[in-house]
Amino acid sequence: MINEVYIIDDDESSIAVFRELFRNDKEYKFISVKTEQIDIALKNIPSLIVINEDAIDRDVVEICRKIRKDEDNTITPVIVVSSNGSREHRLEVLNESIEYFVRKPVDEGYLYYTVKNLTRLLTINRRMSPLTGLPGNVQINSELKKHLLKKEEFSVLYIDLDNFKAYNDVYGFLKGDEIIIYTANVIVNAVHDIGNGFVGHIGGDDFIAIVPYKDIEKLCQNIIAVFDDGVKKFFNEVDSREGYIEVANRKGIIERFPLTSISIAAVIADVGRFNNILEIGDVASQVKHAVKAVMGSSYAIDRRRR
């Protein structure tokens, strides 16, 4: 993967320095951007932005604020390089959620590793779900492997929504995203209320919770109770009262779908039961099939030892 680093300066004095500094790092591409081109540059969502304050005519705080207000660049790391090293100025810049302020004269080794480490952290952060902020598949797999290696009992809850596509068809994807965020919050709060655990976002309306205990009946019940109580607010008064929504299928025939509900397929991982995470997934698929056959929010727990 190529890391595109945008260097904001109006005289292009910095680009040669960075290209020389990273001459042996083929995964980095440095692009010089004038302040008048910032709007265009931000649309490309760079891996990192470096601002050479001494080489721009605009107020650096204003530029930093502009970057942070851009919806697509809220987590893009920013480094400000400046000869104005007064404490007041540094704090003013950092107050705009800027990651690093590097004073001139620049220690090239320090600058090199600052860029390298920030892009590494960004890669990790972008593995998180941008919608829910929950860990994605890389971290989920790591967490499952960690529990298997510890040879301790734990439980895995695979959670998804029922009739969610029908909801999106009627209410639109933006409203659908609101239900996804709501679901994530319900699961996280339920896990935290009952103890400790890990919650991940597999993608779409699929979630996972990994908890270091076997007694998960109450956890499943709490998730369902809170979800069912709050999900009605995402429907209009008529649909909520009727208990279903109407959607035209591909042939134009109106079909009725129950209100969005939640399904939980839980697997108890006793010590030694599973050799790898694929085996856990296989059992969860069987449980999920049984849960989906039940109308409304429901859960099922697989307690087999082998």
N, C-alpha and C positions, 0 to 999 in steps of 0.2 A: 504494500500500500504506500502510495506517495503522500507525504505530508507537505501540503502547500502552505508556505509561510509568507505572509504579506508584510512587506517592509514599507511603512508609511513615512515617506520623506519627499519633499518637493524638489530636491536637487540630485536625487539618486546617488547620494554619496555613500550610503550604507550597503547597498546591494553587493558590491564587490567584496566587502569585508566578510559578509556572511557566506558568499559562495566559496571564498578561499578557506574559510574556517570549516566548512562542511564539504570540502572537495572530495573526501573519501566516503561520504555518506550519500549513497545514490538514492536513498528513499526520501530525500528532502529536495524540494523545489522552492527557490526563493523568487518572489515577484515584487518588483518595485511599484508602489502605488502612490500617486499624488493625492493630496487632500481633497481635491475636487472630484476624484474618482472613487471616493470611499463608498458611496451608495451602490455603485456597480460592483465593487469588490465584495461587499458584505453579502450580496446575493449568491456568491460562490461558496459561502460558508468555509472560510479557510481553517486550517488546522491550528494556526497560531497567528497572532498579529503583533508586530513589533513597531513601536512608534519612536522615531528619532525626533525628539522634541526640538532639538537645535536646528533641524532642517525643515521645519514647517512654519507657516505664517499664522495659522489658526491656533486658538487656545487649546492646549492639550487636554484640559479637563472637559471642555466641550466635546472634543472628539471621543474621549473615553465614554462620556455619557451617551453619546450617539450610538456607539457600538453596543453598549449594554442594553439600550432600549430596543435594539433590533431583535425581533422575536427569534430569529434563527441563530443568533450569535450570543445568546445569554450565557452559554458555557464555554465559548471560545476564549482560550487564555490570551491575555494581553500583557506585553512587557513594554514599559516606557523607559527609554534610555535618554538621559538628560545630564547636562552640566550644572543645572540648577539643583543642587543637592541639599537645599535648606530643609530642615525638618518639617516646617510648615507646609512647604510645597509638596514634599513627599507624601505627607499624610493626606493632603487635599486630593492627590491623584489616587492613592490607595483607597480612599473613601468611596471611589466610584467602582468598587469591586474589581480593581485591577490586581493581577496576581503578583507582579514584580516591578520594582522600580530600581533600575540599574544606573548608578552614578558614573559619570565620566571623570577621569579616564577609565576606560573599560578594561577589566581583566578578561582577556579573550577566552581563557579556559573556563572561567566562571560563567561567562555568557553562553559558551558552547553547551555546558552541562545543564544550564537553566533551560535552554531551548529543548534539549533532548528529554529532560525529565518532565517538562510540562506537556510535551506531545505524548509521552508515554501515559501520563495520567489521563489525558483527554481520551486516548484510545480506550482506556478502562472505563471512563465515565460514559462514553458513547455506546458501551455495551449494555448500559442501563436502558430501561424502557423510557423513551422521551415523554410518553404520555403519563405514566404512573410514577416514574422515578424509581421503580423497583428493579432489582437485578434481573438480567436476562439469562439466556440459556448457558452462556459460558460459566457464570457464577453458580447457576443452578446445578450444573453437572459437577462442578468442583465441590459444592456443598454435599451432594449425595455421595461422591467418592470419599470425602473426608469422614462421613459417618460410617461408611462401610469399613474403611481402614481402621477406625477406632475400635471396631468390633463391639459396639454398644447397641442396645436396642433403641429403635427410634420409629417414628411413624411418618408417613408421607400422605398428604392430602392433595389430590388432583381436583381442581375446582374449575367449573366452567358454567356458562349461562345457557338456559334453554330458551328457544324462540327469539334469540337475539337478532338473527338476520331479518326476521319479520319486523322487529322493532326498528331496525335501521331503514328498512324499506318504507316504513310509514313516517317515521319522525326525522330521518336523516342521520348522516354520520356524525355530525357535531353533537347531537343529542345522545347518540350512541356512545361517543367518547365520554360523555358525562356519566353514563351508567358504568363504564369501565373504571373510571376514576373512583366512583362511589364503591364499586365492588372491591377494589384494591384497599380502600380505607376500612371497609367492613372487616376484611380478612386480617389486615395488619392489627387493627384494634382488638379483634377477638383473640389473636395469638398472644398479643402482649398482655391482655387481661388475665389469661389463664396461666401464663408463665413466660418462658422464652422460646424463641424459635426463629426460623428463617422463612421469609415470604418472597417468592419470585414471580415474575410476569413472563410466562412462556411466550405469549403473543396473542393478539386479538382478545378474545374473552376467556382465555385459558390462563389459570394461575396454579401455583404450587405452594404448599406450606410444608415445611419439614420441622418436626418437633421432637425433642429428645425424650419422649415418654410414650407409653402405650395407651394410657387412659384418655382417649380422644373423643369419647361419646359426647361429653359436654361441649367440647370445642366445636364439633360439627353442628350441634343443636343451636349454639349461640350464633354461629355464622348465619344459619338459615333464618333464625328468628329476627335478627337485626336486619338482614337483607330484605326479607319479605315485608317488614314493617316500613322500611324507607323507600323501597323501589316504586311504590305507587305514586310518589311525587313526580316521577318522570313521565307519567301518562296524563292525558287530559281528563277532565271530569267524566266525560261520557265513557271513554274506554275503561277508566278505573272502576266506574260503577258497573259496567257490563261484564267486566272480567275477561275481556278478549279484545283483540284488534282484528280488523279486516284488511286482507291484502289480496290484490289481484295476481294470480299466477301467470305464467307465460301464455296461457291460452285465453287470458282475460277473465277467467272464472274467479269469483270472489271466494277466498278461503278465510276461515276464522282460526286465529292462533291465541292460545292463552297468554296472559301477561307474562313478561319475562320472569323466569324463576332461576334458581341456582341448584346445581348438582355437585355432590362431593363424593368422589371415589377414593376411599382411604385404604391404605395398606400398612399393616403392622410388620415392621422389619425386625423380627427377632434375631438375636445373635447367630450368625452362621446361615441364616435362611437364604440370603442372596449373595451371589458371587460378584455381580456387577450391576450397574444401573439399568442395563437393558432388561434384565430379569424383573426388576421392580416395575418398569414400564409395561412389560407384558402382562403382569398380574393386574396392574391398574387398569389396563384396557378392558380386561374381563369384567372387573368390578364396575367400570364406567358404563359398559353395555347394559348391565342390570339396572343401574341407577336411572339411566335415560328412559327405561321402560315405564318408570313411575311418573304419573302426572303431577306437576307442581314441584316445589323445592323438596329435595330428598337427599339422603346420604346412605351409603353402604360401606361397611368396614370388613376387609378381608383379614381374618385372624389366623389363617392357616400357618402352621409352623414350617411346612415344607411344600 
